[in-house]
Amino acid sequence: MYGFAMVKGLMVTLKNLTKKPFTVQYPEERLQQHPRFRGEEFVWYEERCTGCASCAKYCPLGIIKIVTSPSETAVPQGDKYRLEVFDISINRCMFCGLCVEACPYDALFMGSGFEQGRYSRQDMVITIDELRQADKHPSTFFRPQLESEEYDPRAGKPLDWRQVGRESWQWHQREKAGMRIGGRPSPEANPDSSDGAGSSSGAAAGSYMR
């Protein structure tokens, strides 16, 4: 019985011995990576981000921490906040991409890297400074506008915030809080309004972490 099992195992070995290997000698050889690959780093465009914290709210593992403050900038769809903290703990991240799908302004993208080894848990937290300084090679995951251009993050050039959105957003222009785009004051910014509210539209601030 045991001898038959050994012969059967050797037959499998001999059968595959003559076949062309489908593995590569990494890292000397590398396979071509798909543009939609979801890597361990993230690409963030601060110019497109309003601090709405949608990415943190939709993260099923609660690994994104966001702390905001008023930025004195108005946008048509709501307020824009200044981000003081934007931490992503990739030690528990499953790279599902829900945070990217939830971003309404195309400010957050998956990355394309997988070779950044770390030796401590503290190094597994991507901070806002690291996001700002990182190279902008976004993955095309859930970004049809990049797929239509056949952008390859591993071979293509870095993209700035004007090139990655689904629309040419006009709200990125800097305006004072409480002002609608176009220069007209909003009712919330009028101190003589009936409810007596004289605070700006960006007066709210806070933090969000799931």
C-alpha positions as CSV (number, residue, x, y, z in Angstrom):
1,M,0.0,0.0,0.0
2,Y,2.7,2.4,1.0
3,G,4.8,1.5,-2.1
4,F,1.9,2.2,-4.4
5,A,1.4,5.7,-2.8
6,M,5.1,6.5,-3.4
7,V,4.9,5.4,-7.0
8,K,1.8,7.5,-7.5
9,G,3.5,10.5,-6.0
10,L,6.6,10.0,-8.3
11,M,4.3,9.8,-11.3
12,V,2.9,13.2,-10.5
13,T,6.5,14.5,-10.2
14,L,7.6,13.0,-13.5
15,K,4.4,14.3,-15.2
16,N,5.1,17.9,-14.2
17,L,8.9,17.6,-14.7
18,T,8.6,18.1,-18.5
19,K,6.1,20.9,-18.3
20,K,7.1,24.5,-18.7
21,P,7.3,26.2,-15.2
22,F,4.6,28.8,-14.5
23,T,6.4,30.3,-11.6
24,V,9.0,33.1,-11.8
25,Q,12.2,33.7,-9.9
26,Y,11.1,36.7,-7.8
27,P,12.5,39.3,-7.3
28,E,14.8,38.9,-10.3
29,E,11.7,38.2,-12.4
30,R,8.4,40.0,-12.0
31,L,5.0,39.3,-13.3
32,Q,3.0,42.1,-15.0
33,Q,0.7,43.7,-12.5
34,H,-2.9,44.5,-13.3
35,P,-3.7,48.2,-13.2
36,R,-6.7,47.5,-10.9
37,F,-4.4,45.8,-8.3
38,R,-5.3,47.0,-4.8
39,G,-1.9,47.6,-3.1
40,E,-1.0,48.2,0.5
41,E,-0.4,51.9,0.2
42,F,-3.1,54.5,-0.5
43,V,-3.0,57.5,-2.9
44,W,-4.7,60.6,-1.4
45,Y,-5.3,64.0,-3.2
46,E,-5.7,66.6,-0.5
47,E,-6.9,69.2,-3.0
48,R,-10.0,67.0,-3.8
49,C,-10.7,66.0,-0.2
50,T,-13.5,67.9,1.8
51,G,-13.0,66.0,5.0
52,C,-16.5,64.5,4.9
53,A,-15.1,61.2,6.5
54,S,-17.2,59.0,4.1
55,C,-14.1,56.7,3.8
56,A,-14.0,56.2,7.6
57,K,-17.7,55.7,7.9
58,Y,-17.8,53.0,5.2
59,C,-14.7,51.1,6.4
60,P,-16.0,47.7,7.8
61,L,-13.0,47.4,10.1
62,G,-12.8,50.9,11.4
63,I,-9.1,51.4,10.6
64,I,-9.4,55.0,9.3
65,K,-9.2,57.9,11.8
66,I,-10.1,61.5,10.7
67,V,-9.9,64.7,12.7
68,T,-11.0,67.9,11.1
69,S,-11.4,71.6,11.8
70,P,-13.1,74.5,9.9
71,S,-11.2,75.5,6.7
72,E,-13.1,78.7,5.7
73,T,-13.8,77.1,2.3
74,A,-17.2,76.6,0.8
75,V,-18.2,73.9,-1.7
76,P,-21.6,73.6,-3.5
77,Q,-22.4,70.2,-1.9
78,G,-21.6,71.2,1.7
79,D,-18.7,72.2,3.9
80,K,-15.0,71.6,3.3
81,Y,-12.9,70.9,6.4
82,R,-9.2,71.1,7.1
83,L,-7.8,67.7,7.9
84,E,-5.6,67.5,11.0
85,V,-5.4,63.7,11.3
86,F,-5.9,61.2,8.6
87,D,-4.5,57.8,9.7
88,I,-5.0,54.5,8.0
89,S,-3.9,51.4,10.0
90,I,-3.1,48.9,7.3
91,N,-2.2,46.1,9.8
92,R,-5.9,45.2,9.9
93,C,-6.8,46.4,6.4
94,M,-8.3,43.7,4.1
95,F,-8.0,46.0,1.0
96,C,-11.6,45.6,0.1
97,G,-11.6,49.1,-1.4
98,L,-14.9,50.2,0.1
99,C,-13.3,53.5,1.3
100,V,-12.4,54.2,-2.3
101,E,-15.9,53.4,-3.5
102,A,-17.4,55.7,-0.8
103,C,-15.3,58.8,-1.7
104,P,-17.7,61.1,-3.5
105,Y,-14.9,63.4,-4.8
106,D,-12.4,60.9,-6.1
107,A,-9.9,62.0,-3.4
108,L,-8.8,58.5,-2.3
109,F,-7.4,55.7,-4.4
110,M,-5.9,52.3,-3.8
111,G,-2.2,52.1,-4.4
112,S,-0.2,49.5,-6.5
113,G,2.7,48.5,-4.1
114,F,3.1,45.4,-2.1
115,E,6.8,45.4,-1.1
116,Q,7.0,47.7,1.8
117,G,8.1,45.5,4.7
118,R,7.8,46.8,8.2
119,Y,9.1,45.6,11.6
120,S,6.7,47.2,14.1
121,R,3.0,47.8,14.5
122,Q,3.6,51.6,14.7
123,D,5.0,51.5,11.2
124,M,1.8,49.9,9.9
125,V,-0.1,53.2,10.3
126,I,0.0,55.5,7.3
127,T,-0.2,59.1,8.5
128,I,-1.4,62.2,6.8
129,D,2.2,63.4,6.2
130,E,3.0,60.1,4.5
131,L,-0.1,60.4,2.3
132,R,0.9,63.9,1.3
133,Q,4.5,63.0,0.4
134,A,3.7,59.7,-1.4
135,D,4.1,59.3,-5.1
136,K,0.8,59.7,-6.9
137,H,0.4,56.5,-8.9
138,P,-3.2,55.6,-8.2
139,S,-4.7,52.2,-9.0
140,T,-7.5,52.1,-11.5
141,F,-9.7,50.1,-9.1
142,F,-13.3,51.6,-9.2
143,R,-12.0,54.5,-11.3
144,P,-13.4,54.0,-14.8
145,Q,-12.0,57.4,-15.9
146,L,-8.5,56.0,-15.5
147,E,-9.3,52.7,-17.1
148,S,-10.7,54.4,-20.1
149,E,-7.3,56.2,-20.5
150,E,-5.5,52.8,-20.1
151,Y,-3.5,54.2,-17.3
152,D,-0.9,51.9,-15.8
153,P,0.2,52.9,-12.3
154,R,3.4,50.8,-12.4
155,A,4.5,52.2,-15.7
156,G,2.7,55.5,-16.1
157,K,3.7,58.9,-14.9
158,P,2.3,60.4,-11.6
159,L,-1.1,62.0,-11.8
160,D,-2.1,65.3,-10.1
161,W,-5.5,66.0,-8.7
162,R,-6.8,67.6,-11.9
163,Q,-6.3,64.3,-13.9
164,V,-8.0,61.8,-11.7
165,G,-11.6,63.0,-11.2
166,R,-14.6,61.8,-13.0
167,E,-15.6,65.5,-13.5
168,S,-13.7,68.7,-13.7
169,W,-14.8,70.0,-10.3
170,Q,-15.0,73.7,-9.9
171,W,-15.4,73.8,-6.1
172,H,-11.6,73.6,-5.5
173,Q,-11.3,77.4,-5.8
174,R,-10.7,78.9,-2.4
175,E,-13.6,81.0,-1.0
176,K,-14.5,82.2,2.5
177,A,-16.7,80.0,4.6
178,G,-20.3,81.0,4.4
179,M,-20.0,82.1,0.8
180,R,-21.7,80.2,-2.0
181,I,-19.6,79.6,-5.1
182,G,-20.1,82.7,-7.2
183,G,-19.7,85.1,-4.3
184,R,-23.2,85.2,-2.9
185,P,-23.5,84.9,0.9
186,S,-25.4,81.9,2.2
187,P,-28.3,82.4,4.6
188,E,-26.3,80.8,7.4
189,A,-23.6,83.5,7.0
190,N,-26.1,86.4,7.4
191,P,-26.0,87.8,11.0
192,D,-29.4,89.5,10.4
193,S,-31.2,86.3,9.5
194,S,-34.4,85.4,11.4
195,D,-32.8,82.6,13.4
196,G,-29.9,84.8,14.5
197,A,-27.3,82.4,13.3
198,G,-24.1,84.2,12.3
199,S,-21.8,81.3,12.2
200,S,-20.1,80.3,9.0
201,S,-20.9,77.1,7.0
202,G,-17.6,75.6,8.1
203,A,-18.1,76.2,11.8
204,A,-18.6,72.5,12.6
205,A,-15.6,70.4,13.3
206,G,-14.8,67.1,14.9
207,S,-13.3,63.7,14.5
208,Y,-14.5,60.4,13.2
209,M,-13.1,56.9,13.7
210,R,-14.9,53.6,13.5
